[in-house]
């Protein structure tokens, strides 16, 4: 059974999970990794979800403030042995619920066009492609999504 905790970016299990995420992204992004890494700093993030199978941390996700009514979803990761079980969708639901608790009504995110799992995950969960925002404007590898929350 998968359980979730709300925490912040100082959580040791979160730190271990994002080290794995960063290794994976370094391979997928190749020469562009340094560009993307500058936008993935996690110091002082207050809204982190860590998913557990028993006592084992298996996945994570983050929201951070983008504007008064919008949170940005970042640092989504599911350990490879736990993929295909719907855990990423469950984390998104937790992050969306937390977004609403924070009186925001929209989530946005950026992913890379080489992250095929992400490109399938977000539309399946009601996210729609939007024009690239912020530092991703004009970046060919970036794909940006949004979801209006009811």
Residue pairs with C-beta under 8 A, 6 or more apart in sequence:
1 53
1 54
2 51
2 52
2 53
2 58
2 85
2 87
2 90
3 51
3 52
4 49
4 50
4 51
4 52
4 90
4 91
4 94
5 11
5 49
5 50
5 52
6 47
6 48
6 49
6 94
6 98
7 14
7 48
7 49
7 50
8 45
8 46
8 47
8 48
9 15
9 42
9 43
9 44
9 45
9 46
9 48
9 62
11 48
11 50
13 50
13 52
13 57
13 60
14 42
14 48
14 50
14 57
14 60
16 57
17 50
17 57
17 59
17 60
17 77
17 79
18 42
18 60
18 75
18 77
20 77
20 79
21 60
21 75
21 77
22 37
22 40
24 77
25 33
25 36
25 37
25 112
26 33
28 112
28 114
28 115
29 35
29 36
29 112
29 114
29 141
32 112
32 141
35 139
36 112
39 110
39 135
40 74
40 75
42 62
42 75
45 62
45 64
46 64
47 62
47 63
47 64
47 71
47 95
47 98
47 102
48 60
48 61
48 62
48 75
49 60
49 61
49 62
49 91
49 94
49 95
49 98
50 57
50 59
50 60
51 57
51 58
51 59
51 60
51 78
51 87
51 90
51 91
52 58
53 82
58 78
58 79
58 82
58 87
59 77
59 78
59 79
59 82
59 87
59 88
59 91
60 75
60 76
60 77
60 91
61 73
61 74
61 75
61 76
61 77
61 88
61 91
61 92
61 94
61 95
62 73
62 74
62 75
62 76
62 95
63 71
63 72
63 73
63 74
63 95
63 98
63 99
63 102
63 107
64 71
64 72
64 74
65 71
65 72
65 104
66 72
66 108
68 104
69 103
69 104
69 105
69 106
70 104
70 105
70 106
70 107
70 108
71 95
71 98
71 99
71 102
71 104
71 106
71 107
71 108
72 107
72 108
72 109
73 92
73 95
73 107
73 108
73 109
74 109
76 88
76 91
76 92
76 109
76 118
76 121
78 87
78 88
78 91
83 117
88 117
88 121
89 121
89 124
89 125
92 121
92 125
93 125
95 107
96 107
96 147
96 149
99 105
99 106
99 107
99 149
100 149
104 149
105 148
105 149
105 150
106 146
106 147
106 148
106 149
107 127
107 146
107 147
107 149
108 130
108 133
108 144
108 145
108 146
109 122
109 127
109 144
109 145
109 146
110 132
110 133
110 136
110 142
110 143
110 144
110 145
111 118
111 119
111 122
111 142
111 143
111 144
111 145
112 118
112 141
112 142
112 143
113 119
113 140
113 141
113 142
113 143
114 141
119 143
122 145
122 147
123 129
123 145
125 147
126 147
127 145
127 146
127 147
128 145
128 146
128 147
129 143
129 144
129 145
130 144
130 145
130 146
131 137
131 144
132 138
132 139
132 142
132 143
132 144
133 144
136 142
136 144
